[in-house]
Amino acid sequence: MNERAFQTAAADAAGRLAEHWRALASCELPVVPPGPPGTTLKALPETAPEQGEDLADILEDTWHTIVPQLVHWQHPNFLGYYPTNNSPASTLAELVTAGLGVQGMMWSTSPAATELEMRVCDWLARALDLPPRFTHASGQGGGVIQDSASSAALVAVVAALHRASRGRWREHGTEGRLRVYCTDQANSCVPKAVRIAGAGEPVLVPTVPGTHTMDPAALADRVDADRAAGLVPAAVVATVGTTVTCATDPVPRIGAVCRERGIWLHVDAAYAGSAALCPELREDDAGPEFADSYAVNAHKWLRTGTPCDILWVADRGDLADALGATPSYLRNDATDSGKVVDFKDWQVPLGRPMRALKLWYVLRAHGLEELREVIRHDIRLAALLASLVEREPGFHLVAHRLGLVVLRAETDDRTRELTQRLAGEPDVLCTPAIVDGRPVLRAALGSPYADETTVRRAWDTVRACAAPAS
Ligand SMILES: *Cc1c(COP(=O)(O)O)cnc(C)c1O
């Protein structure tokens, strides 16, 4: 590897990225790529080169072949799913992280990586007003960076099954009897985690009609009935900010049900959890003080590149009991001393990249005050879009919370037609979904480059697609 070539290429890459961000900000690129399936495959040779090529050529091909066929998630008119944000600070940190190339599976394999992660998870816990027991400083719990809310849910479910069965969750005696509860509004990663963990399908607790949120009384009834039938209720997964409508389960009341019965409560706050940075947006229903574990995706709304989810647990022993594994080749004095945190025992994989660096860069480069403004800005833009939807004849506002606006047309057929036409529209991306059995379109604000003008323009595009073809 030629270090000088790296310096030149890295400077070139930085320049190209800065120009790319500028082009996104001024809407010079489409949101959605033009090519049919196979476009990129066709442009790439079928075999790897035998001889090395210049980084400059590879970079050039990146912009020539790859970038035009990407969906631009940072584009102001990207309104799909939930945002997956980024920032120059996060990008720079990823470059530095990659260059340092450390692997922080245990404290001893990279002490600073582990201690930095402990510190930034504590910073964020305090900034989100999470209970002190979720901090490393408390000596009880702490935060750990996972790749995704999906992994956080899996880790939490496994720890809960382990606790509920006193470590015997894989044995015959418990097989098929452990139960995990959520609603049909939980993200698909929740039933997936329950399946992977070997606990079958989750029990779907009814929602309170018209709210899309868990009915705590129905949860209590179901748990008690299951217990009477010889089953073992192990965990409840509640959601703060559901994926379809951004609804929030009543966590304090769910937490009371769990606490009385010794059931683990995991709170999936992947998107909406970040809003708690702003004191005026903290909701009583979010109730992190009732949770055994709580997860927020920094890569959704905190300008930190994906992947970066933080999972906080109230009792770190639960995780290490369920996931710990220390074969002879990982033994070391620091671990034996019991004085260090080995994050390998807080996650599924053994190895781990130093993801804390990007969170550190982002929190320092922006500061909490600026990150709060980012969230408030996106919420203002969503309110603008919601007001445009409400004012438009032939449209209905189905839900509007934080940065999310959910809408439908007058009839289901019209919504389906609109969805079809929008799917062929390169300049805006919304996500279709189903609410109460009816088709809807979701629009989530979160691009760093969105403003009032881009929101009005995106809405004009949607309206144009809704107009009957002439
Ligand atoms: C986005 C989202 C997820 C999935 O997040 P990943 O990090 O992609 O696994 C889970 N739950 C909720 C509520 C979400 O909004």
The ligand as an ORCA input file, in Angstrom:
! r2SCAN-3c Opt
* xyz 0 1
  C     -36.081      1.478     12.222
  C     -36.681      0.720     13.321
  C     -36.207     -0.547     13.658
  C     -35.157     -1.273     12.846
  O     -33.936     -0.695     12.985
  P     -32.599     -1.422     12.496
  O     -31.532     -0.644     13.180
  O     -32.562     -1.279     11.020
  O     -32.648     -2.839     12.919
  C     -36.744     -1.162     14.760
  N     -37.718     -0.592     15.475
  C     -38.216      0.612     15.187
  C     -39.298      1.197     16.020
  C     -37.727      1.309     14.085
  O     -38.220      2.516     13.778
*
